Amino acid sequence: MTNRKVLRFLVWMFVIGLIAAFSAIYYVFNKPRRNIAKENAVYTLTAKQLISEFKKDENASNAKYLDKVIDVSGEIKGIRTLDNHSMVFSLEDAMEGVSCTVDSADVVTDATKISLLKSGSTARFKGRCSGMLMDIQIINSSPE
């Protein structure tokens, strides 16, 4: 009888563990996305100002801007469409400027605004700063 109780207990613990694991996976994959477009920008500046600050002191700039919503404006130097249909707009310099990435879902939502953006024109983007690689990365951007 005791072996049966132990076996039943182990089976129930296994079932409860499976339910917990599937619940956690479901939550992670269906978690609502942060809507940057509806948040207020913590900082509003030009791409040249942002580039200057990062070149002067990258660590201080990371402490100031990293994971914060910023509103950045500048001249579009390049436009790329990625394989996942996201778009990247390079401001001020295609190699060492500010890269604003618009997610594929936002490309569809903001299609009219995006269609007006051309290389050489001035644009404003609001997004989350994720730091500097070769250029400064602004992700989850939306054109303003």
N, C-alpha and C positions, 0 to 999 in steps of 0.2 A: 504494500500500500504506500509506503513512504517513497519508493522509487517513482510511482505514478504521480504523486503530488509534486515531486521535484521536477519531473518531466513536464507536467502541466504548467508549473510555474515558469520554467524556462521557455516553453512555447509562448506563453502569454507575454513574457518580457521581450521575446523576439518580435512578436506582432506589434507590441506597443513601440518598440524601437523603430520598426519599419514605418509605422504611421508617423512618428515624430520626424524621421528622416525625410519622408515624402512631403510632409507639411513644411519643413524648413526649405526644401528645394523649391516648392511651389511659391513660398513667400519671396525667396530671393529672385526668382525669375519673373514674378509678377508685381514686384515692388514698384510703386509709382515713381516716375522719373521726376527729378528736380526741374521745375519750370523756371529757368533763368530769366526768360522774357518778362515774367511777371514780378520779378524781384527788383528792388531798387539798387542801382549801382553804388558801390561804396566809394569808388573813385571815378572821376571823369577826366580824361586827359588825351593828348594827341599821341599818335604812335611814336613821333620823334621824341617826345618827353619820356615815354616809357622805355624806349631803346636807350636813351641817354642815362636814365637811372640804372638800368640793368648793367650797362657797360661800366658805369662808375663803381657800383658795388652790388654784385649779384646776390650775395648773402642777405644784405639789408633789404634789397628789393623782393627777394623771395619771402622774407619775413613780413613784408608790408602787403604784397599782392597775392601770394599763393593761396589758392582756393577761395578767393574773394571775387565777387561780381564787379567787373569794371566795364566802363563805357569808353571805348577807344576809337579815335577817328584818324583818318589819314588817306593818302592817295593810294589807290589800288595799283600795284605793280604787276600782279599776276593772279590768274584764276585757274584752279585745277579742279577737275571732277575725279573723285576717287572711285575705286572699283565697287564700293558699297553705296555709290550714288551720293555720298556726302560731298560737299564742296569746300575748298580751302581758298581763302582770299588773302593774298600777301600784301601787307601795307608797308609803304615806304621803301622797302628793299626786298626783292624776291629771295635773297639768301640769308640776310641777317636782320630782317625786319620783324614784323609782327604777323603771325599766321593765325587767322580767324577761321576756325572750322565750324561749318554749319552742318548739323546732322541731316541724314537723308529724310527723316520725317519732317524736319523743319524746312528743308528745301521745297517740299511739296506745299507745306502750309504757307510759306512766305514767297511763293513762286513769283508773284507780281513785283514784290520789292527786289528780289534777286535778278529778275529779268532786266531791271533798270541799271544794274551795276555792271560797269564796263571798265576795262583796263584804262588807267589814266584819269578816271573820275575819283572824286572824293566820297568816302563812305564812312558811316559810323556803325560799329558793332558793339553789342553788349554780350559778354560771356564771362566764363570762369577762367581765371589765369591758372595755368598749370606749370608755369616756370619757363626756363630758357634751356633749349638744347643748342641748336645753331641759331635759331630764331626764337622769339618769345611766343609761346603757345597760348592761344585763347580758345578754349573748347566750349562746346554747347552754345555757340554764338548764334545771335539772331541779328539781322540787319535792322537798324533803327531808321 
